[in-house]
Amino acid sequence: MPPAEIPTLSARHRLIVPVLAFCGAVVAVMQTLVVPLLPHIPDLTGSGPAAAGWLVTITLLTGAVFTPVLGRAGDMYGKRRVLLASLGVLTAGSVMCAVTSDIGWLIGGRALQGAALAVIPLGISIIRDELPPERVLPSIALMSSTLGIGAAIGLPVAALVVENFDWHTMFWASAALGLLDVLLVLWIVPESPLRAAGRFDVPGTLGLAVTLVALLLAITQGADWGWTSVPTLALLAAALVVGVLWGRYELRTGSPMVDLRVSARPAVLLTNVAALLIGFSFYANSLATAQMVQEPTSTGYGLGASIVVSGLCLLPGGLAMVVLSPASARLSAAYGPRSALALGAAVMALGYVVRFFTSHTLWLIVAGATVVSCGTALAYSALPALVMRAVPVTETGAANGLNTLMRSVGQACCSAVVAAVLAHVTFLAGGRSAPTLHAYLLIFLIAAGAALAALAAALSLPSGGRPGTTGTTGTTGTTGTTGTTGKPGTVAVTQSAPAARETT
C-alpha cells in the first residue's frame, strides 16, 4: 500500500464505529419513540386504546422477524448493502408517520421503523469484518450497548417533543436522523468482501416469521385477550407446531436460515438464553421506573411526576451505559466476555435489591435504576463477543441477529409479566384502582430472579478461547480459513458456509 493512502484509510476507519453506533442509537430510539404519545393517540387519531397499543406491538413483531432475516441476508449479499436498506426502511416509515394522523398508516409506518432493528447486529458484524483485532471488543461493546442507550435517551427526548411541539415533529425528526444515517454510511462504511455461499432460505424465513409472530402475539396480547382464551391458545399452538416443522426443515436444508446445529452448541445456546433473561431484566427497569414515579401521591408511594420527569429518571442510566461500554470491553479483553456477562448479571441483580429497599424517594429510585443500567451495559457489551467467538465468520450477521432477537423476546415476555402484575395486584387509592407498592416490589424480585438466572447461564458457558479474541474464525485471522488478516483495507476470500462450519 502506498504510504500516502495510509492516513486516508486510518481516518476513515476511525469514523466507522462512531457512525455505526450513531445508527444503532437512532434505531433504538425508535423503539420507545411513541411511548409518551400513547395516552393521547385515541384522541389524536380517533381510534381506541387497543389500536394505539399496536404502535408499540407492531415494532416488536417486525423487529423480531426482520432482525435474524436481515442478518442472514447481510452475510450472503453484503452487510453494508442490507444496512443501507434497513436505514432506508426506517426513514420511509418515519415519513409515513409524519404525514398522517390515520391509525392504520401510523401502524404501517411503525412496522417499517421496527424492521430497522437489524441495524445493530449488522453494525456489529461490519465491525468484526473491518477493524483490527485490538479494536473489535471495545467497538462491539459500544455498538451492542446502543440498544439500551437509545431506549434510555429516547424516552425523555420524545416526552419533551410531545409536550412542547406538534406530535408529528418527532417523526419528522426521526426521518431526518434516518436520512443522515444513510448519508454517513454511504460516506464512511465500506462493504465487507466476506460472503456466505448458498441460496437464501425462503421457506425457512417464512417458517421463522410465522413462528415468531404467533408466539409474540400470544405473549403481548394474552393479558388483554385472556391467557386461556381461544385466540391466545390457538396462537401458542400454531407457534409450537410451525416451530417444530421449521426446526426439522432447517436441520435438513443445505443453506439454512438459522444454523440450528451451531445454535445448539452450549457456547451459543447459553449465550442466547442469557440474552433473553438480560433483555427481560433490563426492560423491567425501564417499565417499572417510568410508571412508578407517575403514580399519584394518593397511593402513598407514588410521586405524581410528569411524563418528562419519568423519562429523565432513566437518563442517568443511559449515560452510565455510554461510560461503561469501554470498561466492559477492557474487562472482556482481560478476563473474557463470560466474566463480563456474569458480572453484569450480578450487578443487575444487586440493582434490584437496591430498588426493593429504596423505592420511596426520587433520587433513590434513580440511583437504583442506574445501578441496573450499569449491569445492563456490562452484559449487553459482552453478548456479541461471546456469539462471535462461537460462530463462523460467514454467519456473524445471522448469529448476532438471533441474539438480538432473544433480547426482544425477553422484553416482550417482561412487558406481559409487568402488565399482568400491575393489573392484578391493586388497591383503591383516591377513588380509583391502582397498583400497590408490593406490585412493583414483586416486579423487582422477578427481574432480579431473571438476572440471577442469566448469571447461572453465564457461569455455565464453556471457557474456550483466549481473552481479547473473537474466535478462531473471526477477525484475528488465527486459522487463515477465511483469508482475512483483520486489518483495514485487506480483502477476504469468500468461503462457503458449510466449509466455515466445519472449521469451527
C-alpha positions as CSV (number, residue, x, y, z in Angstrom):
1,M,0.0,0.0,0.0
2,P,1.5,3.4,-0.9
3,P,2.3,5.5,2.2
4,A,0.1,8.4,1.0
5,E,-3.0,6.2,1.3
6,I,-2.5,5.3,5.0
7,P,-3.8,8.5,6.6
8,T,-7.0,8.3,4.5
9,L,-7.7,4.7,5.4
10,S,-6.8,5.4,9.1
11,A,-9.1,8.4,9.3
12,R,-11.9,6.5,7.6
13,H,-11.7,3.5,9.9
14,R,-11.6,5.7,13.0
15,L,-15.1,7.0,11.9
16,I,-16.7,3.6,11.2
17,V,-17.5,2.9,14.9
18,P,-19.0,6.4,15.7
19,V,-21.1,6.2,12.6
20,L,-22.4,2.7,13.3
21,A,-23.0,3.5,16.9
22,F,-25.0,6.6,15.9
23,C,-27.1,4.4,13.6
24,G,-27.7,1.9,16.4
25,A,-28.8,4.7,18.8
26,V,-31.2,6.1,16.3
27,V,-32.8,2.7,15.7
28,A,-33.0,2.1,19.5
29,V,-34.8,5.4,20.0
30,M,-37.5,4.3,17.5
31,Q,-38.4,1.5,20.0
32,T,-39.6,4.0,22.7
33,L,-40.4,7.0,20.5
34,V,-44.2,6.7,20.8
35,V,-44.4,5.7,24.5
36,P,-45.1,9.2,25.8
37,L,-47.7,9.7,23.0
38,L,-49.7,6.5,23.7
39,P,-52.3,8.0,26.1
40,H,-53.1,10.8,23.6
41,I,-53.3,8.6,20.5
42,P,-57.0,7.8,20.8
43,D,-57.9,11.5,20.8
44,L,-55.4,12.4,18.1
45,T,-56.4,9.7,15.7
46,G,-60.0,8.9,16.6
47,S,-59.0,5.3,17.5
48,G,-59.3,3.1,20.6
49,P,-56.7,2.3,23.2
50,A,-56.2,-1.2,21.8
51,A,-55.3,0.2,18.4
52,A,-52.9,2.7,20.0
53,G,-51.1,-0.2,21.7
54,W,-50.3,-1.6,18.3
55,L,-47.9,1.3,17.7
56,V,-45.6,-0.5,20.1
57,T,-46.6,-4.1,19.4
58,I,-46.0,-3.9,15.7
59,T,-42.4,-2.7,16.1
60,L,-41.7,-5.6,18.3
61,L,-43.1,-8.0,15.8
62,T,-41.4,-6.6,12.7
63,G,-38.1,-6.2,14.6
64,A,-38.2,-9.8,15.8
65,V,-38.9,-11.2,12.4
66,F,-36.5,-9.0,10.3
67,T,-33.5,-8.9,12.7
68,P,-32.4,-12.5,12.1
69,V,-33.6,-12.5,8.4
70,L,-31.7,-9.3,7.5
71,G,-28.7,-10.5,9.5
72,R,-28.6,-13.6,7.3
73,A,-29.2,-11.5,4.1
74,G,-26.2,-9.3,5.2
75,D,-24.0,-12.4,5.5
76,M,-25.0,-13.5,1.9
77,Y,-25.4,-10.3,-0.1
78,G,-23.3,-7.7,1.8
79,K,-23.7,-6.2,5.2
80,R,-23.4,-2.6,4.1
81,R,-26.0,-3.0,1.4
82,V,-28.5,-4.5,3.8
83,L,-27.7,-1.9,6.4
84,L,-28.5,0.9,4.0
85,A,-31.7,-0.9,3.0
86,S,-32.7,-1.1,6.7
87,L,-32.0,2.6,7.3
88,G,-33.9,3.4,4.2
89,V,-36.9,1.5,5.5
90,L,-36.7,3.3,8.8
91,T,-36.6,6.7,7.0
92,A,-39.6,5.7,4.9
93,G,-41.6,4.6,8.0
94,S,-40.8,7.8,9.8
95,V,-42.0,9.9,6.8
96,M,-45.2,7.8,6.6
97,C,-45.9,8.5,10.3
98,A,-45.1,12.2,9.9
99,V,-47.6,12.9,7.1
100,T,-50.7,11.1,8.6
101,S,-53.0,11.0,11.6
102,D,-54.7,7.8,10.5
103,I,-54.1,5.0,12.9
104,G,-53.7,2.4,10.1
105,W,-51.0,4.3,8.3
106,L,-49.3,5.1,11.6
107,I,-49.2,1.4,12.5
108,G,-47.8,0.7,9.0
109,G,-45.1,3.3,9.5
110,R,-44.2,1.9,12.9
111,A,-43.9,-1.5,11.3
112,L,-41.2,-0.2,9.0
113,Q,-39.4,1.5,11.8
114,G,-39.3,-1.7,13.8
115,A,-37.8,-3.6,10.9
116,A,-34.7,-1.5,11.2
117,L,-33.7,-3.1,14.5
118,A,-31.4,-5.3,12.3
119,V,-29.1,-2.3,12.0
120,I,-27.5,-3.2,15.4
121,P,-26.4,-6.8,14.6
122,L,-25.4,-5.7,11.1
123,G,-23.2,-3.0,12.6
124,I,-21.6,-5.5,15.0
125,S,-20.8,-7.8,12.0
126,I,-19.3,-4.9,10.0
127,I,-17.1,-4.0,12.9
128,R,-15.8,-7.6,13.1
129,D,-15.0,-7.6,9.4
130,E,-13.4,-4.2,9.1
131,L,-11.5,-3.4,12.3
132,P,-8.2,-4.8,13.6
133,P,-8.4,-7.3,16.5
134,E,-7.4,-4.9,19.2
135,R,-10.4,-2.6,18.4
136,V,-13.1,-5.2,17.9
137,L,-14.1,-5.8,21.6
138,P,-14.4,-2.1,22.6
139,S,-16.2,-1.3,19.4
140,I,-18.8,-4.1,19.6
141,A,-19.3,-3.3,23.3
142,L,-20.4,0.3,22.3
143,M,-22.5,-1.0,19.4
144,S,-24.3,-3.5,21.5
145,S,-25.0,-1.0,24.3
146,T,-26.7,1.4,21.9
147,L,-29.8,-0.8,22.2
148,G,-30.1,0.3,25.9
149,I,-28.6,3.8,25.4
150,G,-31.0,4.8,22.7
151,A,-34.0,3.5,24.6
152,A,-33.0,5.4,27.8
153,I,-32.3,8.6,26.0
154,G,-35.2,8.4,23.6
155,L,-38.0,8.4,26.2
156,P,-37.3,11.8,27.8
157,V,-36.5,13.4,24.5
158,A,-39.7,12.1,22.9
159,A,-41.6,13.3,26.0
160,L,-40.2,16.8,25.7
161,V,-41.2,17.0,22.0
162,V,-44.7,15.8,22.7
163,E,-45.2,18.4,25.4
164,N,-43.8,21.3,23.5
165,F,-44.4,20.7,19.8
166,D,-46.9,19.2,17.4
167,W,-46.6,15.4,17.8
168,H,-45.7,14.9,14.1
169,T,-42.5,16.7,14.8
170,M,-40.8,13.7,16.4
171,F,-41.5,11.6,13.3
172,W,-40.0,14.3,11.0
173,A,-37.0,14.4,13.3
174,S,-36.6,10.7,13.2
175,A,-36.9,10.8,9.4
176,A,-34.1,13.4,9.3
177,L,-31.9,11.3,11.5
178,G,-32.6,8.2,9.3
179,L,-31.6,10.1,6.2
180,L,-28.4,11.4,8.0
181,D,-27.6,7.8,8.9
182,V,-27.9,6.8,5.2
183,L,-25.6,9.5,4.1
184,L,-23.0,8.8,6.8
185,V,-23.0,5.1,5.9
186,L,-22.6,5.8,2.2
187,W,-19.6,8.1,3.0
188,I,-17.8,6.2,5.7
189,V,-18.7,2.5,5.9
190,P,-17.1,0.1,3.4
191,E,-18.7,-3.1,2.1
192,S,-17.3,-6.3,3.5
193,P,-16.0,-8.7,0.9
194,L,-16.9,-11.7,3.1
195,R,-19.9,-13.7,1.9
196,A,-21.7,-16.8,2.9
197,A,-22.4,-19.1,0.0
198,G,-25.6,-20.9,-0.8
199,R,-29.2,-19.8,-1.6
200,F,-31.4,-17.7,0.6
201,D,-33.7,-19.9,2.6
202,V,-37.1,-18.6,1.7
203,P,-39.2,-21.5,3.3
204,G,-37.0,-21.2,6.5
205,T,-37.6,-17.4,6.5
206,L,-41.4,-17.9,6.3
207,G,-41.4,-20.6,8.9
208,L,-39.4,-18.4,11.3
209,A,-41.7,-15.4,10.6
210,V,-44.9,-17.4,11.3
211,T,-43.5,-18.9,14.5
212,L,-42.3,-15.6,15.9
213,V,-45.4,-13.6,15.0
214,A,-47.7,-16.3,16.6
215,L,-45.6,-16.5,19.7
216,L,-45.1,-12.8,20.3
217,L,-48.7,-12.0,19.5
218,A,-49.8,-14.5,22.2
219,I,-47.3,-13.1,24.7
220,T,-48.1,-9.4,24.1
221,Q,-51.9,-9.7,23.7
222,G,-52.5,-12.5,26.2
223,A,-53.2,-10.2,29.1
224,D,-56.0,-8.4,27.1
225,W,-57.4,-11.5,25.4
226,G,-57.1,-13.8,28.4
227,W,-54.4,-16.4,28.7
228,T,-56.9,-19.2,28.3
229,S,-58.9,-17.6,25.5
230,V,-59.2,-19.3,22.1
231,P,-57.1,-16.8,20.2
232,T,-54.2,-17.0,22.7
233,L,-54.1,-20.7,22.9
234,A,-54.5,-21.0,19.1
235,L,-51.5,-18.8,18.6
236,L,-49.4,-20.7,21.1
237,A,-50.4,-24.0,19.4
238,A,-49.5,-22.6,16.0
239,A,-46.1,-21.3,17.3
240,L,-45.4,-24.8,18.7
241,V,-46.5,-26.7,15.6
242,V,-44.9,-24.5,13.0
243,G,-41.8,-24.1,15.1
244,V,-41.3,-27.9,15.3
245,L,-41.8,-28.2,11.5
246,W,-39.5,-25.3,10.8
247,G,-36.8,-26.8,13.0
248,R,-36.9,-30.1,11.2
249,Y,-36.7,-28.3,7.8
250,E,-33.8,-26.2,9.0
251,L,-31.8,-29.3,10.1
252,R,-32.3,-30.9,6.6
253,T,-31.6,-28.0,4.3
254,G,-28.2,-27.2,3.0
255,S,-28.2,-23.4,3.5
256,P,-30.5,-22.8,6.5
257,M,-31.9,-19.5,7.6
258,V,-30.7,-20.4,11.1
259,D,-28.0,-23.0,11.5
260,L,-29.6,-24.9,14.4
261,R,-26.6,-27.2,14.8
262,V,-24.3,-24.2,15.5
263,S,-27.1,-22.6,17.6
264,A,-27.4,-25.7,19.7
265,R,-23.7,-25.6,20.8
266,P,-23.5,-24.7,24.5
267,A,-21.5,-21.6,23.8
268,V,-24.2,-20.2,21.5
269,L,-27.3,-21.6,23.2
270,L,-26.4,-20.4,26.7
271,T,-25.4,-17.0,25.3
272,N,-28.8,-16.7,23.7
273,V,-30.6,-17.8,26.9
274,A,-28.6,-15.2,28.8
275,A,-29.6,-12.6,26.2
276,L,-33.3,-13.4,26.7
277,L,-33.0,-13.1,30.5
278,I,-30.9,-10.0,30.4
279,G,-33.5,-8.4,28.0
280,F,-36.3,-9.3,30.4
281,S,-34.4,-7.9,33.4
282,F,-33.4,-4.7,31.6
283,Y,-36.9,-3.9,30.3
284,A,-38.4,-4.3,33.8
285,N,-36.2,-1.5,35.0
286,S,-37.5,0.9,32.3
287,L,-41.2,-0.1,32.6
288,A,-41.3,0.0,36.4
289,T,-39.4,3.2,36.7
290,A,-41.4,5.1,34.2
291,Q,-44.8,4.0,35.7
292,M,-43.9,4.1,39.4
293,V,-42.9,7.7,39.6
294,Q,-46.0,8.8,37.7
295,E,-48.3,7.0,40.2
296,P,-50.4,9.7,42.1
297,T,-49.4,10.7,45.6
298,S,-52.7,9.3,46.8
299,T,-51.2,5.8,46.5
300,G,-48.9,6.6,49.4
301,Y,-45.7,5.8,47.4
302,G,-46.3,7.5,44.0
303,L,-44.6,10.8,43.3
304,G,-47.2,12.2,40.7
305,A,-44.4,13.0,38.3
306,S,-44.9,14.1,34.7
307,I,-44.0,12.0,31.7
308,V,-40.9,14.1,31.1
309,V,-39.7,13.6,34.7
310,S,-40.3,9.9,34.4
311,G,-38.3,9.8,31.3
312,L,-35.5,11.8,32.8
313,C,-35.2,9.3,35.6
314,L,-33.8,6.8,33.0
315,L,-31.4,9.3,31.5
316,P,-28.5,8.8,34.1
317,G,-28.7,5.1,33.3
318,G,-28.3,5.7,29.6
319,L,-25.3,7.9,30.2
320,A,-23.8,5.3,32.5
321,M,-24.1,2.8,29.7
322,V,-22.1,5.0,27.4
323,V,-19.4,5.4,30.0
324,L,-19.2,1.7,31.0
325,S,-19.1,0.3,27.4
326,P,-15.3,0.7,27.2
327,A,-14.9,-0.6,30.7
328,S,-16.8,-3.7,29.7
329,A,-14.6,-4.2,26.7
330,R,-11.4,-4.0,28.8
331,L,-12.9,-6.5,31.2
332,S,-13.7,-8.8,28.4
333,A,-10.2,-8.4,26.9
334,A,-8.6,-9.1,30.3
335,Y,-10.8,-11.9,31.7
336,G,-13.0,-13.0,28.8
337,P,-16.6,-11.9,27.9
338,R,-18.0,-14.7,30.0
339,S,-16.7,-12.9,33.1
340,A,-18.1,-9.6,31.9
341,L,-21.5,-11.1,31.3
342,A,-21.5,-12.8,34.7
343,L,-20.5,-9.5,36.4
344,G,-23.2,-7.6,34.5
345,A,-25.9,-10.0,35.5
346,A,-24.7,-9.9,39.2
347,V,-24.8,-6.1,39.2
348,M,-28.3,-6.1,37.7
349,A,-29.5,-8.4,40.5
350,L,-27.8,-6.1,43.0
351,G,-29.5,-3.1,41.5
352,Y,-32.9,-4.7,42.0
353,V,-32.1,-5.4,45.6
354,V,-31.3,-1.7,46.0
355,R,-34.6,-0.9,44.3
356,F,-36.5,-3.3,46.6
357,F,-35.5,-1.4,49.7
358,T,-35.2,2.2,48.4
359,S,-38.3,2.9,46.2
360,H,-39.6,5.8,48.3
361,T,-37.8,8.9,47.1
362,L,-37.0,10.1,43.6
363,W,-33.2,10.2,43.9
364,L,-33.0,6.7,45.4
365,I,-35.3,5.4,42.6
366,V,-32.9,7.0,40.0
367,A,-29.9,5.5,41.9
368,G,-31.4,2.0,41.8
369,A,-32.4,2.3,38.2
370,T,-28.9,3.5,37.3
371,V,-27.2,0.5,39.1
372,V,-29.4,-1.8,37.0
373,S,-28.4,0.1,33.8
374,C,-24.7,-0.3,34.7
375,G,-25.1,-4.0,34.9
376,T,-27.0,-4.0,31.6
377,A,-24.1,-2.2,29.9
378,L,-21.7,-4.8,31.1
379,A,-23.9,-7.7,30.0
380,Y,-25.0,-6.2,26.6
381,S,-21.4,-5.4,25.7
382,A,-20.3,-9.0,26.4
383,L,-23.1,-10.8,24.5
384,P,-21.9,-10.2,20.9
385,A,-18.3,-11.0,21.8
386,L,-19.5,-14.4,23.1
387,V,-21.5,-15.0,19.9
388,M,-18.7,-14.1,17.6
389,R,-16.1,-16.3,19.3
390,A,-18.5,-19.3,18.9
391,V,-19.7,-19.0,15.2
392,P,-18.0,-19.0,11.8
393,V,-17.2,-15.6,10.3
394,T,-19.6,-16.1,7.5
395,E,-22.5,-16.4,10.0
396,T,-21.8,-13.4,12.1
397,G,-24.8,-11.4,10.9
398,A,-27.3,-14.2,11.3
399,A,-25.9,-15.2,14.7
400,N,-25.9,-11.6,16.1
401,G,-29.4,-11.1,14.7
402,L,-30.6,-14.2,16.6
403,N,-29.0,-12.9,19.8
404,T,-30.7,-9.5,19.4
405,L,-34.0,-11.4,18.7
406,M,-33.6,-13.2,22.0
407,R,-33.3,-9.9,23.8
408,S,-36.5,-8.7,22.1
409,V,-38.3,-11.9,23.1
410,G,-37.2,-11.3,26.7
411,Q,-38.5,-7.7,26.5
412,A,-41.9,-9.0,25.2
413,C,-42.2,-11.5,28.0
414,C,-41.3,-8.8,30.5
415,S,-43.9,-6.4,29.2
416,A,-46.6,-9.2,29.6
417,V,-45.4,-10.0,33.1
418,V,-45.3,-6.4,34.2
419,A,-48.7,-5.7,32.8
420,A,-50.2,-8.7,34.5
421,V,-48.7,-7.9,37.9
422,L,-49.7,-4.2,37.8
423,A,-53.2,-5.2,36.7
424,H,-53.9,-7.8,39.4
425,V,-52.0,-6.6,42.5
426,T,-54.1,-3.5,43.1
427,F,-56.0,-1.5,45.7
428,L,-58.3,1.6,45.8
429,A,-56.4,4.9,46.0
430,G,-58.1,8.2,45.5
431,G,-61.3,6.6,44.3
432,R,-59.6,4.5,41.6
433,S,-57.8,1.2,41.3
434,A,-54.0,1.5,41.3
435,P,-51.1,-1.0,41.6
436,T,-49.9,-1.4,45.2
437,L,-46.3,-0.8,46.2
438,H,-46.0,-4.6,46.6
439,A,-46.8,-5.0,42.9
440,Y,-43.7,-3.0,42.0
441,L,-41.6,-4.8,44.6
442,L,-42.8,-8.1,43.1
443,I,-41.6,-6.9,39.7
444,F,-38.2,-6.1,41.1
445,L,-37.9,-9.6,42.6
446,I,-38.9,-11.3,39.4
447,A,-36.4,-9.2,37.4
448,A,-33.7,-10.0,40.0
449,G,-34.5,-13.6,39.6
450,A,-34.1,-13.3,35.8
451,A,-30.7,-11.6,36.3
452,L,-29.6,-14.4,38.6
453,A,-30.7,-17.0,36.0
454,A,-28.6,-15.1,33.4
455,L,-25.7,-15.2,35.9
456,A,-26.1,-19.0,36.1
457,A,-26.2,-19.3,32.3
458,A,-23.0,-17.2,32.1
459,L,-21.2,-19.3,34.6
460,S,-22.2,-22.4,32.7
461,L,-20.7,-21.2,29.4
462,P,-17.6,-23.1,28.2
463,S,-14.4,-21.2,28.8
464,G,-12.8,-21.8,25.4
465,G,-10.9,-19.0,23.6
466,R,-8.4,-16.6,25.0
467,P,-9.4,-13.2,26.2
468,G,-9.3,-10.5,23.7
469,T,-10.2,-12.6,20.6
470,T,-13.4,-13.1,18.8
471,G,-13.0,-16.8,17.9
472,T,-10.8,-18.9,15.7
473,T,-12.7,-17.9,12.6
474,G,-13.0,-14.2,13.5
475,T,-11.1,-11.1,12.8
476,T,-8.0,-12.3,14.4
477,G,-7.2,-14.5,11.4
478,T,-5.6,-17.2,13.6
479,T,-6.7,-20.1,11.4
480,G,-6.5,-18.4,8.0
481,T,-9.6,-20.2,6.8
482,T,-11.3,-17.1,5.6
483,G,-8.3,-15.3,4.2
484,T,-8.8,-12.2,6.4
485,T,-6.0,-10.6,8.3
486,G,-8.2,-8.4,10.4
487,K,-6.5,-5.2,9.1
488,P,-8.3,-2.3,7.4
489,G,-8.2,-2.4,3.7
490,T,-7.5,-6.1,3.3
491,V,-9.6,-8.3,1.1
492,A,-11.0,-11.6,2.4
493,V,-11.7,-14.6,0.3
494,T,-15.3,-15.7,0.2
495,Q,-15.9,-19.0,1.9
496,S,-18.9,-21.2,1.8
497,A,-21.0,-21.5,4.9
498,P,-20.7,-25.3,5.1
499,A,-16.9,-25.1,5.0
500,A,-16.8,-22.4,7.7
501,R,-18.9,-24.6,9.9
502,E,-16.5,-27.5,9.6
503,T,-13.6,-25.3,10.7
504,T,-15.3,-24.3,13.9
